[in-house]
Amino acid sequence: MIKPIKTMKVSIELTLTPLQNNFEEPIKEFIKKLRASEFTVLENPLSTQVYGDYNKVVPFVTSEIENTFNSLDNVVLTMKMVKSDRSNYEPNF
């Protein structure tokens, strides 16, 4: 019997930090590319979160990181990944 393939959902938090004087524009461009994707994207003042199926969202995020890194001389990207879709999280305390 063939088992159905179960998709693994992930939540990815990204913080892009260009090390240059004009840092806002590269951040805005990065976020716009994430927003234009098929994935759920949520933002707050400190980071951007992308939610979706692991096998789809990870290659997409990796590609966008590579494109951004190629366009900037000095940049830091902080990433956290959680195995689950936390896009509907609401504190219960």
Phi and psi restraints in degrees (range 20) as a CNS / XPLOR table:
assign (resid 1 and name C) (resid 2 and name N)
       (resid 2 and name CA) (resid 2 and name C) 1.0 -87.7 20.0 2
assign (resid 2 and name N) (resid 2 and name CA)
       (resid 2 and name C) (resid 3 and name N) 1.0 127.3 20.0 2
assign (resid 2 and name C) (resid 3 and name N)
       (resid 3 and name CA) (resid 3 and name C) 1.0 -80.9 20.0 2
assign (resid 3 and name N) (resid 3 and name CA)
       (resid 3 and name C) (resid 4 and name N) 1.0 138.0 20.0 2
assign (resid 3 and name C) (resid 4 and name N)
       (resid 4 and name CA) (resid 4 and name C) 1.0 -66.3 20.0 2
assign (resid 4 and name N) (resid 4 and name CA)
       (resid 4 and name C) (resid 5 and name N) 1.0 145.1 20.0 2
assign (resid 4 and name C) (resid 5 and name N)
       (resid 5 and name CA) (resid 5 and name C) 1.0 -74.3 20.0 2
assign (resid 5 and name N) (resid 5 and name CA)
       (resid 5 and name C) (resid 6 and name N) 1.0 123.1 20.0 2
assign (resid 5 and name C) (resid 6 and name N)
       (resid 6 and name CA) (resid 6 and name C) 1.0 -94.4 20.0 2
assign (resid 6 and name N) (resid 6 and name CA)
       (resid 6 and name C) (resid 7 and name N) 1.0 128.4 20.0 2
assign (resid 6 and name C) (resid 7 and name N)
       (resid 7 and name CA) (resid 7 and name C) 1.0 -78.6 20.0 2
assign (resid 7 and name N) (resid 7 and name CA)
       (resid 7 and name C) (resid 8 and name N) 1.0 143.7 20.0 2
assign (resid 7 and name C) (resid 8 and name N)
       (resid 8 and name CA) (resid 8 and name C) 1.0 -103.6 20.0 2
assign (resid 8 and name N) (resid 8 and name CA)
       (resid 8 and name C) (resid 9 and name N) 1.0 120.5 20.0 2
assign (resid 8 and name C) (resid 9 and name N)
       (resid 9 and name CA) (resid 9 and name C) 1.0 -87.6 20.0 2
assign (resid 9 and name N) (resid 9 and name CA)
       (resid 9 and name C) (resid 10 and name N) 1.0 143.5 20.0 2
assign (resid 9 and name C) (resid 10 and name N)
       (resid 10 and name CA) (resid 10 and name C) 1.0 -135.6 20.0 2
assign (resid 10 and name N) (resid 10 and name CA)
       (resid 10 and name C) (resid 11 and name N) 1.0 156.7 20.0 2
assign (resid 10 and name C) (resid 11 and name N)
       (resid 11 and name CA) (resid 11 and name C) 1.0 -119.1 20.0 2
assign (resid 11 and name N) (resid 11 and name CA)
       (resid 11 and name C) (resid 12 and name N) 1.0 127.7 20.0 2
assign (resid 11 and name C) (resid 12 and name N)
       (resid 12 and name CA) (resid 12 and name C) 1.0 -122.1 20.0 2
assign (resid 12 and name N) (resid 12 and name CA)
       (resid 12 and name C) (resid 13 and name N) 1.0 125.6 20.0 2
assign (resid 12 and name C) (resid 13 and name N)
       (resid 13 and name CA) (resid 13 and name C) 1.0 -105.1 20.0 2
assign (resid 13 and name N) (resid 13 and name CA)
       (resid 13 and name C) (resid 14 and name N) 1.0 129.7 20.0 2
assign (resid 13 and name C) (resid 14 and name N)
       (resid 14 and name CA) (resid 14 and name C) 1.0 -125.4 20.0 2
assign (resid 14 and name N) (resid 14 and name CA)
       (resid 14 and name C) (resid 15 and name N) 1.0 135.6 20.0 2
assign (resid 14 and name C) (resid 15 and name N)
       (resid 15 and name CA) (resid 15 and name C) 1.0 -129.2 20.0 2
assign (resid 15 and name N) (resid 15 and name CA)
       (resid 15 and name C) (resid 16 and name N) 1.0 113.2 20.0 2
assign (resid 15 and name C) (resid 16 and name N)
       (resid 16 and name CA) (resid 16 and name C) 1.0 -95.8 20.0 2
assign (resid 16 and name N) (resid 16 and name CA)
       (resid 16 and name C) (resid 17 and name N) 1.0 130.4 20.0 2
assign (resid 16 and name C) (resid 17 and name N)
       (resid 17 and name CA) (resid 17 and name C) 1.0 -131.5 20.0 2
assign (resid 17 and name N) (resid 17 and name CA)
       (resid 17 and name C) (resid 18 and name N) 1.0 90.9 20.0 2
assign (resid 17 and name C) (resid 18 and name N)
       (resid 18 and name CA) (resid 18 and name C) 1.0 -68.8 20.0 2
assign (resid 18 and name N) (resid 18 and name CA)
       (resid 18 and name C) (resid 19 and name N) 1.0 133.3 20.0 2
assign (resid 18 and name C) (resid 19 and name N)
       (resid 19 and name CA) (resid 19 and name C) 1.0 -96.0 20.0 2
assign (resid 19 and name N) (resid 19 and name CA)
       (resid 19 and name C) (resid 20 and name N) 1.0 74.3 20.0 2
assign (resid 19 and name C) (resid 20 and name N)
       (resid 20 and name CA) (resid 20 and name C) 1.0 -158.4 20.0 2
assign (resid 20 and name N) (resid 20 and name CA)
       (resid 20 and name C) (resid 21 and name N) 1.0 165.1 20.0 2
assign (resid 20 and name C) (resid 21 and name N)
       (resid 21 and name CA) (resid 21 and name C) 1.0 -64.4 20.0 2
assign (resid 21 and name N) (resid 21 and name CA)
       (resid 21 and name C) (resid 22 and name N) 1.0 -46.0 20.0 2
assign (resid 21 and name C) (resid 22 and name N)
       (resid 22 and name CA) (resid 22 and name C) 1.0 -89.5 20.0 2
assign (resid 22 and name N) (resid 22 and name CA)
       (resid 22 and name C) (resid 23 and name N) 1.0 74.9 20.0 2
assign (resid 22 and name C) (resid 23 and name N)
       (resid 23 and name CA) (resid 23 and name C) 1.0 -90.1 20.0 2
assign (resid 23 and name N) (resid 23 and name CA)
       (resid 23 and name C) (resid 24 and name N) 1.0 -22.3 20.0 2
assign (resid 23 and name C) (resid 24 and name N)
       (resid 24 and name CA) (resid 24 and name C) 1.0 -68.2 20.0 2
assign (resid 24 and name N) (resid 24 and name CA)
       (resid 24 and name C) (resid 25 and name N) 1.0 -42.9 20.0 2
assign (resid 24 and name C) (resid 25 and name N)
       (resid 25 and name CA) (resid 25 and name C) 1.0 -61.8 20.0 2
assign (resid 25 and name N) (resid 25 and name CA)
       (resid 25 and name C) (resid 26 and name N) 1.0 -47.0 20.0 2
assign (resid 25 and name C) (resid 26 and name N)
       (resid 26 and name CA) (resid 26 and name C) 1.0 -61.1 20.0 2
assign (resid 26 and name N) (resid 26 and name CA)
       (resid 26 and name C) (resid 27 and name N) 1.0 -34.9 20.0 2
assign (resid 26 and name C) (resid 27 and name N)
       (resid 27 and name CA) (resid 27 and name C) 1.0 -65.5 20.0 2
assign (resid 27 and name N) (resid 27 and name CA)
       (resid 27 and name C) (resid 28 and name N) 1.0 -46.2 20.0 2
assign (resid 27 and name C) (resid 28 and name N)
       (resid 28 and name CA) (resid 28 and name C) 1.0 -60.6 20.0 2
assign (resid 28 and name N) (resid 28 and name CA)
       (resid 28 and name C) (resid 29 and name N) 1.0 -42.4 20.0 2
assign (resid 28 and name C) (resid 29 and name N)
       (resid 29 and name CA) (resid 29 and name C) 1.0 -64.6 20.0 2
assign (resid 29 and name N) (resid 29 and name CA)
       (resid 29 and name C) (resid 30 and name N) 1.0 -41.3 20.0 2
assign (resid 29 and name C) (resid 30 and name N)
       (resid 30 and name CA) (resid 30 and name C) 1.0 -61.1 20.0 2
assign (resid 30 and name N) (resid 30 and name CA)
       (resid 30 and name C) (resid 31 and name N) 1.0 -46.5 20.0 2
assign (resid 30 and name C) (resid 31 and name N)
       (resid 31 and name CA) (resid 31 and name C) 1.0 -64.9 20.0 2
assign (resid 31 and name N) (resid 31 and name CA)
       (resid 31 and name C) (resid 32 and name N) 1.0 -40.6 20.0 2
assign (resid 31 and name C) (resid 32 and name N)
       (resid 32 and name CA) (resid 32 and name C) 1.0 -60.1 20.0 2
assign (resid 32 and name N) (resid 32 and name CA)
       (resid 32 and name C) (resid 33 and name N) 1.0 -39.7 20.0 2
assign (resid 32 and name C) (resid 33 and name N)
       (resid 33 and name CA) (resid 33 and name C) 1.0 -66.4 20.0 2
assign (resid 33 and name N) (resid 33 and name CA)
       (resid 33 and name C) (resid 34 and name N) 1.0 -38.9 20.0 2
assign (resid 33 and name C) (resid 34 and name N)
       (resid 34 and name CA) (resid 34 and name C) 1.0 -65.2 20.0 2
assign (resid 34 and name N) (resid 34 and name CA)
       (resid 34 and name C) (resid 35 and name N) 1.0 -43.7 20.0 2
assign (resid 34 and name C) (resid 35 and name N)
       (resid 35 and name CA) (resid 35 and name C) 1.0 -59.9 20.0 2
assign (resid 35 and name N) (resid 35 and name CA)
       (resid 35 and name C) (resid 36 and name N) 1.0 -35.3 20.0 2
assign (resid 35 and name C) (resid 36 and name N)
       (resid 36 and name CA) (resid 36 and name C) 1.0 -75.4 20.0 2
assign (resid 36 and name N) (resid 36 and name CA)
       (resid 36 and name C) (resid 37 and name N) 1.0 -3.3 20.0 2
assign (resid 36 and name C) (resid 37 and name N)
       (resid 37 and name CA) (resid 37 and name C) 1.0 -80.6 20.0 2
assign (resid 37 and name N) (resid 37 and name CA)
       (resid 37 and name C) (resid 38 and name N) 1.0 177.0 20.0 2
assign (resid 37 and name C) (resid 38 and name N)
       (resid 38 and name CA) (resid 38 and name C) 1.0 -82.1 20.0 2
assign (resid 38 and name N) (resid 38 and name CA)
       (resid 38 and name C) (resid 39 and name N) 1.0 -1.7 20.0 2
assign (resid 38 and name C) (resid 39 and name N)
       (resid 39 and name CA) (resid 39 and name C) 1.0 -94.5 20.0 2
assign (resid 39 and name N) (resid 39 and name CA)
       (resid 39 and name C) (resid 40 and name N) 1.0 160.0 20.0 2
assign (resid 39 and name C) (resid 40 and name N)
       (resid 40 and name CA) (resid 40 and name C) 1.0 -73.6 20.0 2
assign (resid 40 and name N) (resid 40 and name CA)
       (resid 40 and name C) (resid 41 and name N) 1.0 126.9 20.0 2
assign (resid 40 and name C) (resid 41 and name N)
       (resid 41 and name CA) (resid 41 and name C) 1.0 -127.5 20.0 2
assign (resid 41 and name N) (resid 41 and name CA)
       (resid 41 and name C) (resid 42 and name N) 1.0 125.4 20.0 2
assign (resid 41 and name C) (resid 42 and name N)
       (resid 42 and name CA) (resid 42 and name C) 1.0 -122.8 20.0 2
assign (resid 42 and name N) (resid 42 and name CA)
       (resid 42 and name C) (resid 43 and name N) 1.0 147.4 20.0 2
assign (resid 42 and name C) (resid 43 and name N)
       (resid 43 and name CA) (resid 43 and name C) 1.0 -128.9 20.0 2
assign (resid 43 and name N) (resid 43 and name CA)
       (resid 43 and name C) (resid 44 and name N) 1.0 152.9 20.0 2
assign (resid 43 and name C) (resid 44 and name N)
       (resid 44 and name CA) (resid 44 and name C) 1.0 -140.9 20.0 2
assign (resid 44 and name N) (resid 44 and name CA)
       (resid 44 and name C) (resid 45 and name N) 1.0 176.8 20.0 2
assign (resid 44 and name C) (resid 45 and name N)
       (resid 45 and name CA) (resid 45 and name C) 1.0 -62.7 20.0 2
assign (resid 45 and name N) (resid 45 and name CA)
       (resid 45 and name C) (resid 46 and name N) 1.0 -18.1 20.0 2
assign (resid 45 and name C) (resid 46 and name N)
       (resid 46 and name CA) (resid 46 and name C) 1.0 -108.9 20.0 2
assign (resid 46 and name N) (resid 46 and name CA)
       (resid 46 and name C) (resid 47 and name N) 1.0 -18.7 20.0 2
assign (resid 46 and name C) (resid 47 and name N)
       (resid 47 and name CA) (resid 47 and name C) 1.0 -161.7 20.0 2
assign (resid 47 and name N) (resid 47 and name CA)
       (resid 47 and name C) (resid 48 and name N) 1.0 172.8 20.0 2
assign (resid 47 and name C) (resid 48 and name N)
       (resid 48 and name CA) (resid 48 and name C) 1.0 -125.9 20.0 2
assign (resid 48 and name N) (resid 48 and name CA)
       (resid 48 and name C) (resid 49 and name N) 1.0 136.1 20.0 2
assign (resid 48 and name C) (resid 49 and name N)
       (resid 49 and name CA) (resid 49 and name C) 1.0 -112.4 20.0 2
assign (resid 49 and name N) (resid 49 and name CA)
       (resid 49 and name C) (resid 50 and name N) 1.0 139.2 20.0 2
assign (resid 49 and name C) (resid 50 and name N)
       (resid 50 and name CA) (resid 50 and name C) 1.0 -124.2 20.0 2
assign (resid 50 and name N) (resid 50 and name CA)
       (resid 50 and name C) (resid 51 and name N) 1.0 132.2 20.0 2
assign (resid 50 and name C) (resid 51 and name N)
       (resid 51 and name CA) (resid 51 and name C) 1.0 -124.9 20.0 2
assign (resid 51 and name N) (resid 51 and name CA)
       (resid 51 and name C) (resid 52 and name N) 1.0 138.7 20.0 2
assign (resid 51 and name C) (resid 52 and name N)
       (resid 52 and name CA) (resid 52 and name C) 1.0 170.9 20.0 2
assign (resid 52 and name N) (resid 52 and name CA)
       (resid 52 and name C) (resid 53 and name N) 1.0 -170.2 20.0 2
assign (resid 52 and name C) (resid 53 and name N)
       (resid 53 and name CA) (resid 53 and name C) 1.0 -72.0 20.0 2
assign (resid 53 and name N) (resid 53 and name CA)
       (resid 53 and name C) (resid 54 and name N) 1.0 130.5 20.0 2
assign (resid 53 and name C) (resid 54 and name N)
       (resid 54 and name CA) (resid 54 and name C) 1.0 -50.1 20.0 2
assign (resid 54 and name N) (resid 54 and name CA)
       (resid 54 and name C) (resid 55 and name N) 1.0 -48.7 20.0 2
assign (resid 54 and name C) (resid 55 and name N)
       (resid 55 and name CA) (resid 55 and name C) 1.0 -68.9 20.0 2
assign (resid 55 and name N) (resid 55 and name CA)
       (resid 55 and name C) (resid 56 and name N) 1.0 -13.3 20.0 2
assign (resid 55 and name C) (resid 56 and name N)
       (resid 56 and name CA) (resid 56 and name C) 1.0 -105.1 20.0 2
assign (resid 56 and name N) (resid 56 and name CA)
       (resid 56 and name C) (resid 57 and name N) 1.0 -45.0 20.0 2
assign (resid 56 and name C) (resid 57 and name N)
       (resid 57 and name CA) (resid 57 and name C) 1.0 -74.5 20.0 2
assign (resid 57 and name N) (resid 57 and name CA)
       (resid 57 and name C) (resid 58 and name N) 1.0 -35.7 20.0 2
assign (resid 57 and name C) (resid 58 and name N)
       (resid 58 and name CA) (resid 58 and name C) 1.0 -64.9 20.0 2
assign (resid 58 and name N) (resid 58 and name CA)
       (resid 58 and name C) (resid 59 and name N) 1.0 -48.3 20.0 2
assign (resid 58 and name C) (resid 59 and name N)
       (resid 59 and name CA) (resid 59 and name C) 1.0 -60.7 20.0 2
assign (resid 59 and name N) (resid 59 and name CA)
       (resid 59 and name C) (resid 60 and name N) 1.0 -37.4 20.0 2
assign (resid 59 and name C) (resid 60 and name N)
       (resid 60 and name CA) (resid 60 and name C) 1.0 -63.3 20.0 2
assign (resid 60 and name N) (resid 60 and name CA)
       (resid 60 and name C) (resid 61 and name N) 1.0 -50.9 20.0 2
assign (resid 60 and name C) (resid 61 and name N)
       (resid 61 and name CA) (resid 61 and name C) 1.0 -62.3 20.0 2
assign (resid 61 and name N) (resid 61 and name CA)
       (resid 61 and name C) (resid 62 and name N) 1.0 -42.6 20.0 2
assign (resid 61 and name C) (resid 62 and name N)
       (resid 62 and name CA) (resid 62 and name C) 1.0 -58.9 20.0 2
assign (resid 62 and name N) (resid 62 and name CA)
       (resid 62 and name C) (resid 63 and name N) 1.0 -43.3 20.0 2
assign (resid 62 and name C) (resid 63 and name N)
       (resid 63 and name CA) (resid 63 and name C) 1.0 -64.6 20.0 2
assign (resid 63 and name N) (resid 63 and name CA)
       (resid 63 and name C) (resid 64 and name N) 1.0 -43.4 20.0 2
assign (resid 63 and name C) (resid 64 and name N)
       (resid 64 and name CA) (resid 64 and name C) 1.0 -67.5 20.0 2
assign (resid 64 and name N) (resid 64 and name CA)
       (resid 64 and name C) (resid 65 and name N) 1.0 -36.2 20.0 2
assign (resid 64 and name C) (resid 65 and name N)
       (resid 65 and name CA) (resid 65 and name C) 1.0 -63.6 20.0 2
assign (resid 65 and name N) (resid 65 and name CA)
       (resid 65 and name C) (resid 66 and name N) 1.0 -45.7 20.0 2
assign (resid 65 and name C) (resid 66 and name N)
       (resid 66 and name CA) (resid 66 and name C) 1.0 -60.4 20.0 2
assign (resid 66 and name N) (resid 66 and name CA)
       (resid 66 and name C) (resid 67 and name N) 1.0 -45.1 20.0 2
assign (resid 66 and name C) (resid 67 and name N)
       (resid 67 and name CA) (resid 67 and name C) 1.0 -60.3 20.0 2
assign (resid 67 and name N) (resid 67 and name CA)
       (resid 67 and name C) (resid 68 and name N) 1.0 -42.8 20.0 2
assign (resid 67 and name C) (resid 68 and name N)
       (resid 68 and name CA) (resid 68 and name C) 1.0 -67.6 20.0 2
assign (resid 68 and name N) (resid 68 and name CA)
       (resid 68 and name C) (resid 69 and name N) 1.0 -43.6 20.0 2
assign (resid 68 and name C) (resid 69 and name N)
       (resid 69 and name CA) (resid 69 and name C) 1.0 -61.8 20.0 2
assign (resid 69 and name N) (resid 69 and name CA)
       (resid 69 and name C) (resid 70 and name N) 1.0 -37.8 20.0 2
assign (resid 69 and name C) (resid 70 and name N)
       (resid 70 and name CA) (resid 70 and name C) 1.0 -67.1 20.0 2
assign (resid 70 and name N) (resid 70 and name CA)
       (resid 70 and name C) (resid 71 and name N) 1.0 -23.9 20.0 2
assign (resid 70 and name C) (resid 71 and name N)
       (resid 71 and name CA) (resid 71 and name C) 1.0 -92.8 20.0 2
assign (resid 71 and name N) (resid 71 and name CA)
       (resid 71 and name C) (resid 72 and name N) 1.0 -6.7 20.0 2
assign (resid 71 and name C) (resid 72 and name N)
       (resid 72 and name CA) (resid 72 and name C) 1.0 -125.0 20.0 2
assign (resid 72 and name N) (resid 72 and name CA)
       (resid 72 and name C) (resid 73 and name N) 1.0 147.3 20.0 2
assign (resid 72 and name C) (resid 73 and name N)
       (resid 73 and name CA) (resid 73 and name C) 1.0 -79.0 20.0 2
assign (resid 73 and name N) (resid 73 and name CA)
       (resid 73 and name C) (resid 74 and name N) 1.0 -44.1 20.0 2
assign (resid 73 and name C) (resid 74 and name N)
       (resid 74 and name CA) (resid 74 and name C) 1.0 -134.4 20.0 2
assign (resid 74 and name N) (resid 74 and name CA)
       (resid 74 and name C) (resid 75 and name N) 1.0 120.3 20.0 2
assign (resid 74 and name C) (resid 75 and name N)
       (resid 75 and name CA) (resid 75 and name C) 1.0 -155.0 20.0 2
assign (resid 75 and name N) (resid 75 and name CA)
       (resid 75 and name C) (resid 76 and name N) 1.0 147.3 20.0 2
assign (resid 75 and name C) (resid 76 and name N)
       (resid 76 and name CA) (resid 76 and name C) 1.0 -120.3 20.0 2
assign (resid 76 and name N) (resid 76 and name CA)
       (resid 76 and name C) (resid 77 and name N) 1.0 138.4 20.0 2
assign (resid 76 and name C) (resid 77 and name N)
       (resid 77 and name CA) (resid 77 and name C) 1.0 -128.8 20.0 2
assign (resid 77 and name N) (resid 77 and name CA)
       (resid 77 and name C) (resid 78 and name N) 1.0 124.9 20.0 2
assign (resid 77 and name C) (resid 78 and name N)
       (resid 78 and name CA) (resid 78 and name C) 1.0 -104.8 20.0 2
assign (resid 78 and name N) (resid 78 and name CA)
       (resid 78 and name C) (resid 79 and name N) 1.0 131.9 20.0 2
assign (resid 78 and name C) (resid 79 and name N)
       (resid 79 and name CA) (resid 79 and name C) 1.0 -134.6 20.0 2
assign (resid 79 and name N) (resid 79 and name CA)
       (resid 79 and name C) (resid 80 and name N) 1.0 137.5 20.0 2
assign (resid 79 and name C) (resid 80 and name N)
       (resid 80 and name CA) (resid 80 and name C) 1.0 -124.4 20.0 2
assign (resid 80 and name N) (resid 80 and name CA)
       (resid 80 and name C) (resid 81 and name N) 1.0 142.7 20.0 2
assign (resid 80 and name C) (resid 81 and name N)
       (resid 81 and name CA) (resid 81 and name C) 1.0 -132.1 20.0 2
assign (resid 81 and name N) (resid 81 and name CA)
       (resid 81 and name C) (resid 82 and name N) 1.0 133.6 20.0 2
assign (resid 81 and name C) (resid 82 and name N)
       (resid 82 and name CA) (resid 82 and name C) 1.0 -120.5 20.0 2
assign (resid 82 and name N) (resid 82 and name CA)
       (resid 82 and name C) (resid 83 and name N) 1.0 136.3 20.0 2
assign (resid 82 and name C) (resid 83 and name N)
       (resid 83 and name CA) (resid 83 and name C) 1.0 -81.2 20.0 2
assign (resid 83 and name N) (resid 83 and name CA)
       (resid 83 and name C) (resid 84 and name N) 1.0 89.5 20.0 2
assign (resid 83 and name C) (resid 84 and name N)
       (resid 84 and name CA) (resid 84 and name C) 1.0 158.1 20.0 2
assign (resid 84 and name N) (resid 84 and name CA)
       (resid 84 and name C) (resid 85 and name N) 1.0 158.8 20.0 2
assign (resid 84 and name C) (resid 85 and name N)
       (resid 85 and name CA) (resid 85 and name C) 1.0 -91.5 20.0 2
assign (resid 85 and name N) (resid 85 and name CA)
       (resid 85 and name C) (resid 86 and name N) 1.0 108.1 20.0 2
assign (resid 85 and name C) (resid 86 and name N)
       (resid 86 and name CA) (resid 86 and name C) 1.0 -102.0 20.0 2
assign (resid 86 and name N) (resid 86 and name CA)
       (resid 86 and name C) (resid 87 and name N) 1.0 18.1 20.0 2
assign (resid 86 and name C) (resid 87 and name N)
       (resid 87 and name CA) (resid 87 and name C) 1.0 -65.4 20.0 2
assign (resid 87 and name N) (resid 87 and name CA)
       (resid 87 and name C) (resid 88 and name N) 1.0 -21.9 20.0 2
assign (resid 87 and name C) (resid 88 and name N)
       (resid 88 and name CA) (resid 88 and name C) 1.0 -101.2 20.0 2
assign (resid 88 and name N) (resid 88 and name CA)
       (resid 88 and name C) (resid 89 and name N) 1.0 14.7 20.0 2
assign (resid 88 and name C) (resid 89 and name N)
       (resid 89 and name CA) (resid 89 and name C) 1.0 -62.2 20.0 2
assign (resid 89 and name N) (resid 89 and name CA)
       (resid 89 and name C) (resid 90 and name N) 1.0 132.9 20.0 2
assign (resid 89 and name C) (resid 90 and name N)
       (resid 90 and name CA) (resid 90 and name C) 1.0 -135.5 20.0 2
assign (resid 90 and name N) (resid 90 and name CA)
       (resid 90 and name C) (resid 91 and name N) 1.0 130.7 20.0 2
assign (resid 90 and name C) (resid 91 and name N)
       (resid 91 and name CA) (resid 91 and name C) 1.0 -60.4 20.0 2
assign (resid 91 and name N) (resid 91 and name CA)
       (resid 91 and name C) (resid 92 and name N) 1.0 143.6 20.0 2
assign (resid 91 and name C) (resid 92 and name N)
       (resid 92 and name CA) (resid 92 and name C) 1.0 -117.4 20.0 2
assign (resid 92 and name N) (resid 92 and name CA)
       (resid 92 and name C) (resid 93 and name N) 1.0 31.6 20.0 2
